[in-house]
Amino acid sequence: MKPATTFTRFARWPLTRVCALLFAIAAAPGWAADAPPTPLHLMLDWYVNPDHAPLVIAEQRGLFARHGLEVTIDAPGDPSTPGRLAAAGQVDVAIGYQPQLHLEVDQGLPLKRIGTLVATPLNTVMVRADSGIENLAGLRGRRIGYSVAGVEQALLSTMLEQAGIGIDDVERVNVNFSLAPALLSGQVDAVIGAYRNVEAAQLESQGVEPRSFFVEEHGVPVYDELIFVASPATIAAKGDALRAFIKAVEEATLWIDNHPEEAWESFRRYDPSLDSEVNQRAFELTLGRFSPSPAALDSGRYLGMQRFLLEHGLIEREQPLDALAVDLNAPAP
């Protein structure tokens, strides 16, 4: 006898049993053919640049939509505001910097890291290769530009101490956010806070070879450069949507790793301002630095940076790990 097909088997069921089956399928997690997408509002740390490539690719390739999300991406008018907006619930997710997260939590802002975008430090002390400065000890008596006091001073003093000189052995100059221009013009001899991808590409575009001294090689604990942060209230209310967001970013990152040339071609089409030699070079220098597992939490990095900031007097108290960061994929206790 010919086996019954699935259809004929269903046809023999009582109508009430068929209806119950269909109801169970419709109610199953992840099955929502006509469910509207969940809106998420993301605030970047600055204007769109190669550091944000996984977000651009996730949007372009429909990965957010595939995970049931409608993500609005905005750039801040003031780069100091994204974390505060997330803490206040005015945006769902913001991109921030791990060291800054520690300061904000210490100040009482309700914020937690929920994912990692760029998993290695980008920060450097950068000089011109033609400056004659071969090592950090060569900075004695030189002018060093910076953008933001506090964390950058702690990084710089630690790096100089490793080279046998003190922070008072250099002249610090506030150049605001004009790090590369200050170095190109000779206003300063070095800068702290220059990214090894963006500012390096800017110098190269002007025919100047950069020389970078990497923070993690000179006494500074390794940390996550760019992270996603959200308030505990948002995490509680939109946990599933945040997990879907991080998953889409992970898929986009892996696609970039697998298809770097195609990824650049796609990225540069996102906005006409991105299609430049500087951005292409910065994109190349950023490859391999995006977190391949953005949800994963390295607790040692957060506790280590906390101790570093505490020792430098930049925060007043230690926080338990779960007050700073969460792994959204970790099983519930």
Sequence and secondary structure as in RCSB ss.txt:
>XXXX:A:sequence
MKPATTFTRFARWPLTRVCALLFAIAAAPGWAADAPPTPLHLMLDWYVNPDHAPLVIAEQRGLFARHGLEVTIDA
PGDPSTPGRLAAAGQVDVAIGYQPQLHLEVDQGLPLKRIGTLVATPLNTVMVRADSGIENLAGLRGRRIGYSVAG
VEQALLSTMLEQAGIGIDDVERVNVNFSLAPALLSGQVDAVIGAYRNVEAAQLESQGVEPRSFFVEEHGVPVYDE
LIFVASPATIAAKGDALRAFIKAVEEATLWIDNHPEEAWESFRRYDPSLDSEVNQRAFELTLGRFSPSPAALDSG
RYLGMQRFLLEHGLIEREQPLDALAVDLNAPAP
>XXXX:A:secstr
     HHHHHHTS HHHHHHHHHHHHHSTT  TT   EEEEEE SSS  GGGHHHHHHHHTTHHHHTTEEEEEE 
 SSTTSHHHHHHTTSSSEEEEEHHHHHHHHHTT   EEEEEEE S  EEEEEEGGGS  SGGGGTT EEEESSTT
HHHHHHHHHHHHTT  GGGSEEEE TT HHHHHHHTS SEEEEEETTHHHHHHHHTT  EEEEEGGGTT     S
EEEEE HHHHHHSHHHHHHHHHHHHHHHHHHHH HHHHHHHHHTS GGG SHHHHHHHHHHTT B SSTT   HH
HHHHHHHHHHHTTS SS   GGGTB  TTS   
